[in-house]
Amino acid sequence: MIAAGAPIRFRSSSPGAQMKTILLLEDLPEIRAWMRNLVLQVFPGATIHESARVQDALGVVAAVRLDLALVDLGLPDGSGVGVVARLRDLQPEAQSVVVTIHDDDEHLFPALQAGAFGYILKEQARELITEQLQRISQGEPPLSPSIARRVMAYFTEKAKPRANPSPLPNVSLTERESEVLLRVAKGYTLPEIGVQLGLSRHTIADYVKQIYRKLNVSSRAEAALEAQRLGLFG
Amino acid sequence: MLGDLSLFRRWIAALLLPATLLAWGPVAAQTLHVRSALTQSGDALGTAPAAGAPVLPVALPDEWSRTRPGFDGIVWYRVTFERPAAPVDGSLLSLAIERVCSSFEVYLNGGLIHGGGRMAPPLTNNCHHPQLVDLPTALLRPGTNTIELKVAGHRREEVGSRWRAGGLSALAIAPHAEVEAWHARRTAAAVGFPMGASATLMLLGVFMFALGFVHRRQSQLAYFGALAVAYALLDARLWLRQPFLDHQAFELLLLVLLGLVTWTAVQFLLRTAGLRSQLADLGLPVQCAAIVLGFVLAGPERSSLAAQVWHAVLALEIAVAVVVHVRQVRRDGERPSRTILLLVGASALSAALQFAGQWTELPALAALAAPLLLPVALVLVGLGLAQQLGRALQAAEQTRQQLEQQIRSAAGEIERNFRQMVDLKVEQVIERERKRIAADLHDDLGAKLLTIVHTSDSERISTLAREALEEMRLSVRGLTGRRVGLTDALGDWRAEIVSRLAQTGIEGEWHAPDELTHELSARTYVQTTRILREATNNIIKHSNATRCTVRCGIADGDFQLVIEDNGDGIAPEVEGRLDRGHGLASMKNRAKQLQGQCLVESGPGYGTVIRLTLPLDRAAAPS
């Protein structure tokens, strides 16, 4: 499936945001080379750190100040989700983008919870990937219906009253953000939703960014609490 | 199992009715009552009073304890009467004796006409048996006739009860027919009824004893059984004529039986109230031995005194047991049961009457009823207890059935849980396997296809590899078998188709109802996605359309999808023969596999309409 949210015809003449140092985590050499080529085309002059394994990538994340990380999920020594999470911890201002052949929410949702700012499906045509990469770097992450449904389910579940009130920060979606999610889930593209709600492309993109941010904040708090619980009882 | 209460009431009525009916009937009007006699002592073998014995006139009824204190042996009673002038119908005259104690012979005008049993010790016991002696017409003289009654009896001091001491009641001489019914009624009440009560109590007692013996926790039943048996034996004094023991031994036996009755009655009262007393457990059997010892020590001269002392002591013990029983029951917050109250009331009345009878003359009905009250009460109480036990058994049976039911349902629950667990386990295994296959496919096949996509120089091969990758992904999705909500599926399809059309500059329009509750099987979802992709590919690649409209809806239980474009349409020969690259045949095939159909309407220059109809089978109905 192709990522929803691609505007009908979007040609960005402006270059992407300044991405000077980039991590490229990809195990297939041909694809890695192809990606490097593509990334250099989108962000000319950028320094690219290439890794084929999770361990190497974690080393890069710890050692190098990054602007952007392009992370594959299924790697020989583990999942790229760990790299996304570590980068979010160590360099909160750096952006992680998942580049994968998995389009299902089962794989993508954990990465988004860990702090990934959008995802790109690898097999797409070069010009499509280029466009998506540019858009993400400009703050317009994609959002598919299945991911939108998953996010809605996550926040609905969280809003349920519990017997023991959790000490989690009360992160919840605004009405507008929920509205956007609901429309994405129904299959409307982001530009269509902008028209429906009478909002600009940028405003809609801001909502999506907020949704990703809140998902990450809430998930991290949850994970911390879980770790604390395991530490206490384990 | 005993019946309900109404049956119980009928029993009471059946038992009490004869007692009241048979008790007393008037002696007929033509009767000659004899209320005085001349008495002389005699010896056992003589056919006439002892020569020279003083003649003593007495009033009837006569009691030796009054007229001949301390006398023991034979007393002759002589009465004379005038033969009735004209017998009514030539029938026999009879002598009716209400009570003669203990054994007797009847002489008419000097000739023996009736023997009432052994005249030498041990004497036959006729004390409770009314007598009817026919006076042979041949021996009757015209005018004055003499009747002599030779009575053998015991002195009051040697017997436990006044009713077993020597004596004679008033006599009546009447036509046989007139006194026969009276005699039958009296015999039934004084002898027949006690005999029946003895038999009933014996049976009931053995039955209850066996019940109590088997149900050890219901020990009161065993005591009640023993009480009934002891009382049945005690009651034999009323109807058993034949002497089988020496007189003193018989008196002792009666007293011991009374001791047994007290023992069992006290224990029954205590156990019914849920009490156990060591004093009673030990003291009561010891008391029975003490009765024997005391009786022997007292000697024949004082056996009546001993009996009366013991009677008082035993009655007191029972009274104490009653008080203890009632207090304990009250303490338990209950009320004494009606059967117990009946038993206590009957025994109290019976005991009071019998005690009073020792000193004063009781009204005839009361004297007759006194020994009968208790057996009747015992039978009733026995039936009541059996009824209680029956109810308890029924309740126990119900409880058992309820328990069985609970066990069955618990077992069913366990079985269900187990099955669910197995199902869950199977599901988990399938899920793990699916993930492994999916991971393998992505890692191996996916990686290779991806490499082809991005390294091939041929655009056609790149596109094919990309489509293959998409196919693979969809197949993996189908592997899950997870059902997909129709609304969710429509969302996925819309997002994909509208953005693909948009990327190629075709205006897309999408119409679908909101909020559908139906679900699609994984297979239907995957195959429909393929059909839609194929149709979209056709429009993008071949149609030159500028506009595409998709309409979805539910009609007649079918899911309907119409894809319409304003392109060139498909030439008939392409659709019919070659179908090259259009995938129309595979679209139709997929629809057929889902028991649906895919119709393609097209004409050159008129665009293409694809109508897909899929049954939302029962399994895909709203869940």
Interface residues (C-beta under 8 A of the other chain):
Chain A: M1 I2 A3 A4 G5 A6 P7 I8 R9 L28 E30 I31 W34 G74 I101 H102 D103 D104 K122 E123 Q124 A125 R126 L128 S144 P145 S146 R149 V184 A185 K186 G187 Y188 T189 E192
Chain B: A439 H442 D443 G446 A447 L449 L450 T451 V453 H454 T455 S462 A465 R466 L469 E470 R473 R477 T487 D488 L490 G491 D492 W493 R494 A495 E496 V498 S499 R500 A502 Q503 G505 W510 D514
